[in-house]
Amino acid sequence: MNKNNTADDSDKFKKWLINRFSLRGHMFVILICTALSGVTINWILFQFNISAILLRYPVAVIISYLIFFLLIKIWLEIIIPSHPERTNIKNAQQPAGGHYFGSNIGSSLSNTHLSISPSTVTKGGGGTFAGAGASSAWGDEAPSLKGMSVGKGGGGKDGMALIAAGLLIIAIIGGAIYCIWCSPIILSEAALQTAMASGLIHHTKKIQAIGWEDSVFKKTAIPFAIVFGFAFLFGWVVHLNCPQNTTASQVFFTGCERGIGSGN
């Protein structure tokens, strides 16, 4: 197969995907589910008497990252049904065997007139945690500024714990923004790798099939690692300064000197 045709097919496929679906909206839903999974895992660990934030939060980040990959896999299964007998994107123009990719992709591609340049989508390699990576709450209760106690007598200990919590929240929000903004690249590349693996698009030396998992990992590993690092930092600060506190709500509401480890 001509290499130029293969490259054209991959470009057409990505353009069709970006034009056909709201990839940023899809990523937003994936990240919300990832965040909820992180909160749920944190709660489950607490129910199993794992009270140390230093252990719970990093474990919750790691498991939620794995769930992020699972959600991407489910998304790919929905967006790109696997048809091994289709050998390239041109074959999808033939109606025999039904519609492909949930619609007649051949018709979609022929009617697609897009001018997508590299500047249209910000390329990034390096990471996204939100995603996935992390949950937006991470405490067992969402703290409210009204009535928040910064600890009478806690002083510097409370301040250090609150700073660590703030850094974790910033890391989570930053990772989520990155993932959503770069989702046209992250998701379209993952879909392209899946299409090549299923035989829809042939790969050449210029277009290597590396697997969608590797593609997503390369673009999200660093942000998830940052979230993991700040989750560990928060747990470590709480462990050193507020060892009696077992939830983030205690750090925010009761302070380091008066937390009782009730788990509420």
N, C-alpha and C positions, 0 to 999 in steps of 0.2 A: 504494500500500500504506500502511496506517495506520502512522504513525510510532511510536505506542505499541506496536503489534504487532511492529514491527521491533526496537524496544528490548527487548521481552520475548523475542524470538527470540534476540537476541545474549546476553542474560543466561542463558537456558536452555541455549544452546550452551556457554557457559563453565562453567556448573554441571555439565553433562553431562561435559565434558572433565575437569574436576577430580575428579569422582566416579568416572569410568570408568578413569582412568590415574593412576599415581603419578608426577606431574610432577617432583617433587623427585628421585626415583630416576632418571628419564630425564635430567634435567639433570646429575646426578652422572656418568652414563655419558658424556654429551657432553663434560663438562669433563675427564674422564680421557682421553678420546681426543684432546682439544685439547692437553692437557699432553704426552701422548706424541708428538704431532706436533711440538710445540715442541722437545722433546729430540732428536727425529729430525732436524729441520731444522738444529739447532745442530751435530749430528754430521756431517751431509752437508756443511755449509759448511766445517767443519774439514778434512774429507777433500779439499776443493778448495783447500786451503792458505790459507784465510781464517783466520789464526791470531789476529787481534785480537778480544778479547772485546768491545771497544768497538763493533765492527761486527756481530759474530755475534749477540749477544744481542738488540739492538733489532730486527734483521731477523727473527730467529726469532719475536719477539713479534708483529710485524706479520703475518707469514705465518700463524702459528697463529690469529690473530684472523680472518683470511679463512677458514681451515679451520673455525673455530667456526661461521661463517655457513653454510658448506657442510653441516656436520653438522645444523644447524637445518633446512636445506632438506630433507635426507634424512629427518629426523624428520617433517616436515610431509607429505612424500610417503607415508610409511608410515601416519601417523595419519589423514590426510584425503585419500583418493583424489579426484581431480578429476572431477566429473561436471557439465559445463557445462549440461546439459539440466535439471538440478534448479535451480529458480529461487528456492526459499526452503526454510527448514527444515521447513515443514509438508509439503512434497512428499516429504520423506524418510520420512514415515510410510507412504507407499504402497510395497508390496513389489515393484511392477513394476520390472524391471531389476535386481533383486538387492538385497542389503543395502548400506547406505551407511555410510561411516566404519568399515567392518569389522564392523558389527553393525547391527541395526535401531535407528537413532537415535530414531525416533519412539517405539518401545516403551521405550527407555531413558529418554527424557525424561519420558514419562508416568508412569514408575515412580520417578522421581527425586524425593526429598523432602529437599531440602537447605535449610539456613538459613545461607547464606554472607553475611556482612555485610562491609563494608569493613574492619572491624577484624580479621576472620579472617585476612586476608593482608596483610602489611605492604606498602604501596605504596611504590615507590621510583622515582625516575626517575633518572636519573643514573648508573647504571653497574654494570657487573659485569665484572670482567676475568676472572674466571677464565674466568672463564671463559675463560672462555674464554680466556681470554686468555692465560693463560700457563702455562708448564709448572712442575711441582713440583720438578723436579730442576735444570735449567738448567746443571748442571755435567756433565761427561762421566762423572764418577763420584760416587756419593753419599758425602759425607764422613762419617766416623765420629768421634765425639768422642774415642774411645779412640785414643791415639797421635797425635792432632792436634798439629801443631807450630805455634806462633804465632811462629815465627821468632826465632832467636837473633840478635840484632843488627838484626832488622827493626824492632822496637820500634813506633813510632807508625805506620809505613807498614802493617805487618800489621794493626794495630788499625783503621785507617781502612778497609782492604779488607774486614775481617770485619764491621765495622759496616754498610758498604754492602751486603754480601751478606745480612746479617740483615734489613735494611730491604726488600730485594727479596723475600726469602722471606715476610716478614710481608704485603707487598702482594699476593703471589700467593695466600696462604692467605685473606686477608681478602676478596679478590675472589671466590674460589671459594665462601666461605661466603655472601656476598651473592647470588651467582647462584643457589645452591641454595635459599636461603631465599625469594627472590623469584621462583623459577621458575614457581609457579602464575600469577603475573601475566605474566611474560615470555612463557612458552610459550602460555598461553591467548589472549593478545592477538595473538600471531603467528598462531595457528591461526584466530582470528576474522577477521583480515585476509585470510588465504588463503581462508576460506569466502566472504567477501564478493567477493573477486576471481573466484572460480569461479562466483558466482551463487547460492550456497546461501542466503546472507542478503543482502538488499538493504541498501544504505547510504543514510542520510539526512544532512541537515545536522548532526544531532546525533551521528550515527555516521559518521564520515568514513573512507573507504578510503584509507589512506596507504601501504599496502604493508607486508608483514611485515618486509622488510629495514629500513625506516625505524623501525618499531616496536621491533625488537630493538636497532638501533643507538642509539636514544635512551636505552635503559635500560642499555646496556652500554659505551658509548663512554668514559665518564669512568673507570670502573675499569680498562679496558684501557689508557687513557692513563696512568693512575697506574703500572701495571705497566711500561709502556714507559719512563716517566720514570725509575723506579728501576733498570730494566735498563740504561739509558743511563748513569745515575749510577755503577752498579757497574763498568761497562766503563771509564768515564772515570777513576775512582779507581784501578783496576788499571793502566790505561794510564800514569797519571802516576807511580804509586808502585811498580808491579811490571811494567814493560814486558816483561820476559823471561818472565812467566807467560802461558800461552795457554789454560789451563783453570781452572775453579773448584777442582778437586781440588788443583792446585798452590798456589793461594792458601791453602787450608785446611791442606794437609799439609806443604808445603815452606817457605812464607813468602815474603815479597817478595825477600829478599836471596839466596835460594838456589834460586829457581825456574829451571829450565833450558830451559823452552819445549819440552819433549819431546812434549807432546800426550797423555801418558798420564794 
